[in-house]
Structures are given as structure tokens and as C-alpha cells.
Amino acid sequence: MKKAIFYHAGCAVCVEAEQQVLDALDCNRYEVESVHLAQNSLAIEQAQLAGVRSVPALLLDGTVFHINFGASLDEVKGACHA
């Protein structure tokens, strides 16, 4: 089964996008993981290595899809360390 990872920071834009993405993906084809970067700062580096530059974003089959610019990963990092 393929894996889809939805990265977000918990903001209103991210939560709405998360619901839309989770509803749209076929759970018979994709194992879906939702990663709240503001709550899991260790995952920020993994997201960056995958090519994520802002959230919300979807990593699908190795390709990053940035969905409506909510916050840059630098902003998320700053919020995690504040």
C-alpha cells in the first residue's frame, strides 16, 4: 500500500485542508498519516528532507503538493521553539 503524509501546523487553513484531503484519498490505496508539526517538532526535519517548504502540504508517492500557503516551515520551527 502506498503512503500519503499530510503535514500541517494546526491552523484553521491546515485543519480544513486536512479534512478535504483525508476525505478525498482512497484508504484502500493509501495509508494516510497526518503529522501536526507544531506538536511534533522532530518531524520538521523529515518534512524538509522530503521537500516540504510550507504547510499544509501532502507528500504523495514522493511528490510534495503544497496546499494554500499557511505557514513556512521556518515559521513553524519558530513557533515550536518560542
MITIRO-501220 format. One line per 3 residues: their letters; for each residue x, y, z of N, C-alpha, C, CB. Coordinates in steps of 0.2 Angstrom, whole numbers, always signed. Glycine has a CB too. Layout:
// residues N
a> X,Y,Z,X,Y,Z,X,Y,Z,X,Y,Z | ...
// end
This chain:
// residues 82
mkk> +4,-6,+0,+0,+0,+0,+4,+6,+0,-5,+0,+6 | +2,+11,-4,+6,+17,-4,+5,+22,+2,+4,+21,-11 | +9,+26,+3,+9,+30,+9,+8,+38,+7,+15,+30,+14
aif> +3,+41,+11,+2,+48,+10,+3,+51,+17,-5,+50,+7 | +7,+57,+17,+8,+60,+23,+6,+67,+22,+16,+60,+25 | +1,+69,+27,-1,+76,+27,+2,+80,+32,-9,+76,+27
yha> +6,+85,+31,+9,+89,+36,+5,+96,+37,+17,+91,+33 | +5,+97,+43,+1,+103,+45,+3,+106,+52,-7,+102,+45 | +1,+112,+53,+3,+115,+59,-3,+117,+64,+6,+122,+58
gca> -9,+114,+62,-15,+115,+66,-19,+121,+66,-13,+115,+73 | -17,+126,+61,-21,+132,+60,-27,+130,+56,-16,+137,+56 | -32,+135,+56,-38,+134,+53,-37,+132,+45,-42,+140,+53
vcv> -33,+135,+42,-32,+133,+35,-30,+126,+34,-26,+137,+31 | -25,+124,+39,-22,+117,+39,-28,+112,+41,-17,+116,+44 | -32,+113,+46,-37,+109,+48,-42,+108,+42,-40,+111,+54
eae> -44,+113,+39,-49,+112,+33,-46,+108,+28,-51,+119,+31 | -40,+110,+26,-36,+106,+21,-36,+99,+23,-29,+109,+19 | -34,+97,+29,-33,+90,+31,-40,+86,+30,-31,+90,+39
qqv> -45,+89,+32,-52,+86,+31,-53,+84,+24,-57,+90,+34 | -52,+89,+20,-53,+88,+12,-49,+83,+10,-52,+95,+9 | -42,+83,+11,-38,+78,+9,-39,+71,+11,-30,+80,+11
lda> -41,+70,+18,-42,+64,+21,-49,+61,+18,-43,+64,+28 | -54,+65,+16,-60,+63,+13,-59,+61,+6,-65,+69,+13 | -54,+64,+3,-53,+63,-5,-49,+57,-6,-50,+69,-8
ldc> -44,+55,-2,-40,+49,-3,-43,+43,-2,-33,+50,+2 | -42,+38,-6,-44,+31,-6,-40,+27,-1,-44,+28,-13 | -43,+26,+5,-40,+22,+10,-38,+15,+8,-44,+22,+17
nry> -41,+13,+3,-39,+6,+0,-33,+6,-4,-45,+3,-4 | -31,+12,-6,-25,+13,-10,-19,+16,-6,-26,+17,-16 | -21,+20,-1,-16,+24,+3,-16,+23,+10,-16,+32,+1
eve> -11,+22,+13,-10,+23,+21,-9,+30,+22,-5,+18,+24 | -14,+33,+26,-13,+40,+27,-11,+42,+34,-20,+44,+26 | -6,+46,+34,-3,+49,+41,-4,+56,+41,+4,+46,+42
svh> -6,+59,+46,-7,+66,+47,-2,+68,+53,-14,+68,+49 | +3,+73,+51,+8,+75,+55,+7,+82,+57,+15,+74,+52 | +6,+83,+63,+5,+90,+66,+12,+93,+68,+0,+90,+72
laq> +15,+97,+64,+22,+99,+65,+23,+103,+71,+24,+102,+59 | +17,+107,+73,+18,+111,+79,+18,+107,+86,+12,+116,+80 | +15,+101,+85,+16,+96,+91,+21,+91,+90,+9,+92,+91
nsl> +24,+90,+85,+29,+85,+83,+35,+89,+80,+27,+79,+79 | +39,+93,+83,+44,+97,+80,+50,+92,+77,+47,+101,+85 | +51,+86,+80,+56,+82,+77,+54,+80,+69,+56,+75,+81
aie> +48,+80,+68,+46,+78,+61,+47,+84,+56,+38,+77,+61 | +49,+90,+58,+50,+96,+54,+56,+94,+49,+51,+102,+58 | +61,+91,+52,+67,+89,+48,+65,+84,+43,+73,+87,+52
qaq> +61,+79,+44,+59,+74,+40,+55,+78,+34,+55,+69,+43 | +51,+82,+36,+47,+86,+31,+51,+90,+26,+41,+90,+34 | +56,+93,+29,+61,+97,+25,+64,+93,+20,+65,+101,+29
lag> +67,+87,+22,+71,+82,+18,+66,+80,+12,+73,+76,+22 | +60,+79,+14,+55,+77,+8,+53,+82,+3,+49,+74,+12 | +55,+88,+5,+54,+94,+0,+48,+99,+3,+52,+91,-6
vrs> +46,+98,+9,+40,+102,+11,+43,+109,+13,+37,+99,+17 | +40,+114,+10,+43,+121,+12,+38,+125,+16,+44,+124,+5 | +31,+123,+16,+26,+126,+19,+20,+121,+21,+23,+132,+15
vpa> +16,+123,+25,+11,+119,+27,+4,+123,+26,+11,+117,+34 | -1,+120,+24,-2,+112,+24,+1,+110,+17,-9,+111,+24 | +3,+103,+18,+6,+100,+12,+5,+93,+12,+14,+101,+12
lll> +5,+90,+6,+4,+82,+6,+9,+79,+2,-3,+81,+2 | +12,+74,+5,+18,+70,+2,+14,+64,-1,+24,+69,+7 | +14,+63,-7,+11,+58,-10,+15,+55,-16,+4,+60,-13
dgt> +17,+48,-15,+21,+45,-19,+28,+49,-21,+18,+44,-26 | +31,+52,-15,+37,+55,-16,+37,+62,-18,+42,+51,-20 | +31,+65,-20,+30,+71,-23,+26,+76,-18,+26,+71,-30
vfh> +29,+82,-17,+25,+86,-12,+21,+91,-15,+31,+90,-8 | +15,+91,-13,+10,+96,-15,+8,+101,-10,+3,+92,-17 | +10,+107,-11,+9,+112,-6,+2,+115,-7,+14,+118,-7
inf> -2,+115,-2,-9,+117,-2,-10,+124,+1,-14,+111,+1 | -12,+129,-3,-13,+135,+0,-8,+137,+6,-20,+135,+3 | -4,+141,+4,+2,+143,+9,-1,+146,+16,+6,+149,+6
gas> +0,+142,+21,-2,+143,+28,+3,+146,+32,-5,+137,+31 | +9,+143,+32,+15,+145,+36,+21,+141,+33,+14,+143,+43 | +27,+145,+33,+33,+142,+31,+35,+137,+36,+38,+147,+29
lde> +39,+132,+34,+42,+128,+40,+47,+132,+44,+46,+122,+37 | +50,+137,+42,+54,+142,+47,+49,+145,+52,+57,+147,+43 | +43,+147,+50,+38,+150,+55,+36,+144,+60,+32,+152,+51
vkg> +35,+138,+57,+33,+133,+62,+38,+131,+67,+31,+126,+58 | +44,+131,+64,+50,+130,+69,+51,+135,+74,+57,+130,+65 | +50,+141,+72,+50,+147,+77,+45,+146,+82,+49,+153,+73
ach> +39,+144,+80,+33,+143,+85,+35,+138,+90,+27,+142,+81 | +38,+132,+87,+39,+127,+92,+45,+128,+97,+42,+121,+87 | +49,+133,+95,+55,+135,+100,+53,+141,+104,+61,+135,+96
a> +47,+144,+103,+46,+150,+107,+44,+149,+114,+40,+154,+103
// end
